[in-house]
Amino acid sequence: MTVVGRDGDSISIIIDPATGRLLARRTTAGATGPLPRGSDLLWSVLIKAGWTDTAPKGATILPG
């Protein structure tokens, strides 16, 4: 699925149809920015996701 913003940049997501999990996200430049249209601005890939009972290092302790 791809969505184009008002600035012309587009965001594409890749979803695993079997599980509905997000696998990757890509943002590409539109025509209005300083980079050529279609240039990659951001790529992120989800490698592993799951539940844990352990807080990550450096996590902020919330009240309650």
N, CA, C and O atoms as CSV, one atom per row, in Angstrom:
chain,resi,resn,atom,element,x,y,z
A,1,MET,N,N,0.848,-1.167,0.000
A,1,MET,CA,C,0.000,0.000,0.000
A,1,MET,C,C,0.895,1.231,0.000
A,1,MET,O,O,1.887,1.278,0.728
A,2,THR,N,N,0.553,2.225,-0.809
A,2,THR,CA,C,1.320,3.466,-0.882
A,2,THR,C,C,0.385,4.653,-0.699
A,2,THR,O,O,-0.709,4.695,-1.263
A,3,VAL,N,N,0.835,5.619,0.101
A,3,VAL,CA,C,0.090,6.852,0.334
A,3,VAL,C,C,0.994,8.011,-0.059
A,3,VAL,O,O,2.173,8.028,0.296
A,4,VAL,N,N,0.453,8.974,-0.785
A,4,VAL,CA,C,1.215,10.153,-1.197
A,4,VAL,C,C,0.746,11.345,-0.378
A,4,VAL,O,O,-0.450,11.630,-0.309
A,5,GLY,N,N,1.704,12.047,0.248
A,5,GLY,CA,C,1.388,13.209,1.067
A,5,GLY,C,C,1.251,14.470,0.236
A,5,GLY,O,O,1.480,14.452,-0.974
A,6,ARG,N,N,0.874,15.573,0.888
A,6,ARG,CA,C,0.696,16.859,0.194
A,6,ARG,C,C,2.000,17.368,-0.407
A,6,ARG,O,O,1.989,18.075,-1.414
A,7,ASP,N,N,3.130,17.007,0.213
A,7,ASP,CA,C,4.423,17.455,-0.298
A,7,ASP,C,C,4.934,16.574,-1.437
A,7,ASP,O,O,6.001,16.835,-1.993
A,8,GLY,N,N,4.187,15.546,-1.781
A,8,GLY,CA,C,4.575,14.657,-2.870
A,8,GLY,C,C,5.373,13.445,-2.431
A,8,GLY,O,O,5.545,12.505,-3.207
A,9,ASP,N,N,5.870,13.450,-1.183
A,9,ASP,CA,C,6.574,12.273,-0.664
A,9,ASP,C,C,5.581,11.113,-0.556
A,9,ASP,O,O,4.397,11.329,-0.297
A,10,SER,N,N,6.062,9.894,-0.753
A,10,SER,CA,C,5.172,8.750,-0.632
A,10,SER,C,C,5.683,7.788,0.420
A,10,SER,O,O,6.890,7.621,0.596
A,11,ILE,N,N,4.754,7.159,1.116
A,11,ILE,CA,C,5.065,6.163,2.131
A,11,ILE,C,C,4.440,4.854,1.687
A,11,ILE,O,O,3.239,4.778,1.429
A,12,SER,N,N,5.272,3.825,1.601
A,12,SER,CA,C,4.801,2.494,1.218
A,12,SER,C,C,5.014,1.547,2.390
A,12,SER,O,O,6.033,1.617,3.078
A,13,ILE,N,N,4.053,0.667,2.611
A,13,ILE,CA,C,4.213,-0.349,3.649
A,13,ILE,C,C,4.035,-1.724,3.026
A,13,ILE,O,O,3.282,-1.896,2.067
A,14,ILE,N,N,4.732,-2.687,3.582
A,14,ILE,CA,C,4.617,-4.078,3.148
A,14,ILE,C,C,4.074,-4.870,4.329
A,14,ILE,O,O,4.652,-4.856,5.416
A,15,ILE,N,N,2.962,-5.557,4.110
A,15,ILE,CA,C,2.295,-6.321,5.160
A,15,ILE,C,C,2.250,-7.784,4.754
A,15,ILE,O,O,1.941,-8.109,3.608
A,16,ASP,N,N,2.559,-8.665,5.696
A,16,ASP,CA,C,2.461,-10.104,5.463
A,16,ASP,C,C,0.981,-10.466,5.428
A,16,ASP,O,O,0.304,-10.340,6.449
A,17,PRO,N,N,0.455,-10.911,4.283
A,17,PRO,CA,C,-0.976,-11.201,4.206
A,17,PRO,C,C,-1.418,-12.372,5.077
A,17,PRO,O,O,-2.589,-12.456,5.447
A,18,ALA,N,N,-0.508,-13.264,5.405
A,18,ALA,CA,C,-0.870,-14.413,6.227
A,18,ALA,C,C,-1.075,-14.041,7.694
A,18,ALA,O,O,-1.921,-14.622,8.373
A,19,THR,N,N,-0.298,-13.070,8.179
A,19,THR,CA,C,-0.358,-12.719,9.603
A,19,THR,C,C,-0.875,-11.310,9.858
A,19,THR,O,O,-1.307,-11.012,10.972
A,20,GLY,N,N,-0.840,-10.430,8.850
A,20,GLY,CA,C,-1.233,-9.045,9.035
A,20,GLY,C,C,-0.153,-8.199,9.684
A,20,GLY,O,O,-0.402,-7.046,10.038
A,21,ARG,N,N,1.051,-8.756,9.848
A,21,ARG,CA,C,2.145,-8.021,10.484
A,21,ARG,C,C,2.830,-7.082,9.499
A,21,ARG,O,O,2.976,-7.398,8.318
A,22,LEU,N,N,3.241,-5.935,9.997
A,22,LEU,CA,C,4.013,-4.988,9.216
A,22,LEU,C,C,5.416,-5.546,9.035
A,22,LEU,O,O,6.067,-5.910,10.014
A,23,LEU,N,N,5.887,-5.617,7.801
A,23,LEU,CA,C,7.226,-6.138,7.517
A,23,LEU,C,C,8.225,-5.028,7.197
A,23,LEU,O,O,9.384,-5.108,7.604
A,24,ALA,N,N,7.791,-3.993,6.472
A,24,ALA,CA,C,8.710,-2.927,6.080
A,24,ALA,C,C,7.943,-1.645,5.770
A,24,ALA,O,O,6.740,-1.657,5.505
A,25,ARG,N,N,8.699,-0.524,5.814
A,25,ARG,CA,C,8.151,0.796,5.489
A,25,ARG,C,C,9.197,1.546,4.683
A,25,ARG,O,O,10.384,1.491,5.004
A,26,ARG,N,N,8.770,2.246,3.638
A,26,ARG,CA,C,9.688,2.986,2.781
A,26,ARG,C,C,9.094,4.359,2.474
A,26,ARG,O,O,7.925,4.470,2.103
A,27,THR,N,N,9.908,5.399,2.634
A,27,THR,CA,C,9.499,6.748,2.278
A,27,THR,C,C,10.372,7.221,1.127
A,27,THR,O,O,11.599,7.155,1.201
A,28,THR,N,N,9.733,7.701,0.057
A,28,THR,CA,C,10.470,8.199,-1.100
A,28,THR,C,C,10.121,9.658,-1.350
A,28,THR,O,O,9.030,10.121,-1.018
A,29,ALA,N,N,11.082,10.377,-1.946
A,29,ALA,CA,C,10.937,11.812,-2.196
A,29,ALA,C,C,9.941,12.080,-3.306
A,29,ALA,O,O,9.851,11.341,-4.286
A,30,GLY,N,N,9.195,13.157,-3.124
A,30,GLY,CA,C,8.280,13.618,-4.169
A,30,GLY,C,C,8.965,14.634,-5.061
A,30,GLY,O,O,10.188,14.776,-5.033
A,31,ALA,N,N,8.190,15.324,-5.834
A,31,ALA,CA,C,8.739,16.269,-6.807
A,31,ALA,C,C,9.105,17.615,-6.195
A,31,ALA,O,O,9.818,18.393,-6.830
A,32,THR,N,N,8.640,17.919,-4.977
A,32,THR,CA,C,8.823,19.263,-4.428
A,32,THR,C,C,10.087,19.426,-3.591
A,32,THR,O,O,10.449,20.559,-3.276
A,33,GLY,N,N,10.768,18.360,-3.221
A,33,GLY,CA,C,11.944,18.452,-2.357
A,33,GLY,C,C,13.233,18.646,-3.126
A,33,GLY,O,O,13.232,18.686,-4.356
A,34,PRO,N,N,14.353,18.769,-2.389
A,34,PRO,CA,C,15.649,18.990,-3.032
A,34,PRO,C,C,16.230,17.728,-3.699
A,34,PRO,O,O,17.121,17.833,-4.541
A,35,LEU,N,N,15.738,16.560,-3.333
A,35,LEU,CA,C,16.242,15.314,-3.914
A,35,LEU,C,C,15.425,14.934,-5.141
A,35,LEU,O,O,14.268,15.335,-5.268
A,36,PRO,N,N,16.027,14.156,-6.052
A,36,PRO,CA,C,15.275,13.714,-7.226
A,36,PRO,C,C,14.056,12.882,-6.828
A,36,PRO,O,O,14.097,12.126,-5.857
A,37,ARG,N,N,12.983,13.030,-7.583
A,37,ARG,CA,C,11.755,12.272,-7.328
A,37,ARG,C,C,12.069,10.775,-7.299
A,37,ARG,O,O,12.764,10.263,-8.176
A,38,GLY,N,N,11.556,10.086,-6.293
A,38,GLY,CA,C,11.757,8.652,-6.158
A,38,GLY,C,C,12.968,8.261,-5.323
A,38,GLY,O,O,13.187,7.074,-5.081
A,39,SER,N,N,13.766,9.240,-4.874
A,39,SER,CA,C,14.923,8.940,-4.023
A,39,SER,C,C,14.446,8.397,-2.682
A,39,SER,O,O,13.461,8.881,-2.125
A,40,ASP,N,N,15.144,7.393,-2.169
A,40,ASP,CA,C,14.805,6.849,-0.851
A,40,ASP,C,C,15.155,7.858,0.232
A,40,ASP,O,O,16.285,8.342,0.294
A,41,LEU,N,N,14.189,8.173,1.083
A,41,LEU,CA,C,14.418,9.040,2.229
A,41,LEU,C,C,14.568,8.219,3.499
A,41,LEU,O,O,15.349,8.571,4.383
A,42,LEU,N,N,13.817,7.119,3.590
A,42,LEU,CA,C,13.818,6.293,4.799
A,42,LEU,C,C,13.410,4.872,4.439
A,42,LEU,O,O,12.485,4.659,3.655
A,43,TRP,N,N,14.103,3.916,5.013
A,43,TRP,CA,C,13.746,2.499,4.899
A,43,TRP,C,C,13.776,1.925,6.296
A,43,TRP,O,O,14.735,2.164,7.029
A,44,SER,N,N,12.783,1.193,6.684
A,44,SER,CA,C,12.839,0.468,7.951
A,44,SER,C,C,12.222,-0.908,7.740
A,44,SER,O,O,11.210,-1.063,7.057
A,45,VAL,N,N,12.862,-1.896,8.345
A,45,VAL,CA,C,12.432,-3.289,8.213
A,45,VAL,C,C,12.260,-3.867,9.605
A,45,VAL,O,O,13.122,-3.698,10.467
A,46,LEU,N,N,11.154,-4.542,9.818
A,46,LEU,CA,C,10.901,-5.193,11.097
A,46,LEU,C,C,11.484,-6.596,11.038
A,46,LEU,O,O,11.056,-7.417,10.227
A,47,ILE,N,N,12.455,-6.869,11.890
A,47,ILE,CA,C,13.117,-8.170,11.889
A,47,ILE,C,C,12.433,-9.142,12.841
A,47,ILE,O,O,12.221,-10.307,12.506
A,48,LYS,N,N,12.091,-8.657,14.023
A,48,LYS,CA,C,11.483,-9.543,15.004
A,48,LYS,C,C,10.561,-8.732,15.903
A,48,LYS,O,O,10.883,-7.606,16.284
A,49,ALA,N,N,9.426,-9.305,16.235
A,49,ALA,CA,C,8.493,-8.661,17.147
A,49,ALA,C,C,7.907,-9.733,18.063
A,49,ALA,O,O,7.680,-10.869,17.644
A,50,GLY,N,N,7.674,-9.365,19.287
A,50,GLY,CA,C,7.088,-10.319,20.219
A,50,GLY,C,C,6.893,-9.689,21.584
A,50,GLY,O,O,7.286,-8.545,21.813
A,51,TRP,N,N,6.291,-10.434,22.480
A,51,TRP,CA,C,6.024,-9.968,23.842
A,51,TRP,C,C,7.209,-10.268,24.737
A,51,TRP,O,O,7.944,-11.232,24.523
A,52,THR,N,N,7.382,-9.417,25.751
A,52,THR,CA,C,8.429,-9.630,26.735
A,52,THR,C,C,7.959,-9.105,28.087
A,52,THR,O,O,7.100,-8.227,28.154
A,53,ASP,N,N,8.517,-9.636,29.144
A,53,ASP,CA,C,8.246,-9.148,30.495
A,53,ASP,C,C,9.418,-8.320,31.024
A,53,ASP,O,O,9.400,-7.869,32.170
A,54,THR,N,N,10.438,-8.122,30.183
A,54,THR,CA,C,11.639,-7.398,30.584
A,54,THR,C,C,11.672,-6.048,29.888
A,54,THR,O,O,11.511,-5.962,28.671
A,55,ALA,N,N,11.885,-4.984,30.679
A,55,ALA,CA,C,11.973,-3.641,30.106
A,55,ALA,C,C,13.306,-3.486,29.364
A,55,ALA,O,O,14.308,-4.071,29.776
A,56,PRO,N,N,13.331,-2.714,28.288
A,56,PRO,CA,C,14.599,-2.484,27.600
A,56,PRO,C,C,15.538,-1.639,28.446
A,56,PRO,O,O,15.088,-0.899,29.322
A,57,LYS,N,N,16.841,-1.741,28.192
A,57,LYS,CA,C,17.823,-0.938,28.930
A,57,LYS,C,C,17.553,0.522,28.697
A,57,LYS,O,O,17.294,0.931,27.565
A,58,GLY,N,N,17.607,1.325,29.752
A,58,GLY,CA,C,17.400,2.764,29.653
A,58,GLY,C,C,15.933,3.172,29.602
A,58,GLY,O,O,15.634,4.339,29.351
A,59,ALA,N,N,15.013,2.241,29.832
A,59,ALA,CA,C,13.588,2.572,29.780
A,59,ALA,C,C,13.199,3.470,30.946
A,59,ALA,O,O,13.735,3.334,32.046
A,60,THR,N,N,12.283,4.373,30.710
A,60,THR,CA,C,11.772,5.258,31.752
A,60,THR,C,C,10.757,4.473,32.590
A,60,THR,O,O,9.847,3.848,32.045
A,61,ILE,N,N,10.917,4.510,33.916
A,61,ILE,CA,C,9.992,3.834,34.821
A,61,ILE,C,C,8.774,4.739,34.997
A,61,ILE,O,O,8.899,5.877,35.450
A,62,LEU,N,N,7.627,4.240,34.645
A,62,LEU,CA,C,6.400,5.014,34.753
A,62,LEU,C,C,5.714,4.761,36.088
A,62,LEU,O,O,5.794,3.655,36.624
A,63,PRO,N,N,5.044,5.768,36.631
A,63,PRO,CA,C,4.343,5.564,37.909
A,63,PRO,C,C,3.154,4.627,37.719
A,63,PRO,O,O,2.537,4.564,36.656
A,64,GLY,N,N,2.861,3.902,38.799
A,64,GLY,CA,C,1.665,3.059,38.768
A,64,GLY,C,C,1.908,1.666,38.737
A,64,GLY,O,O,0.965,0.875,38.710
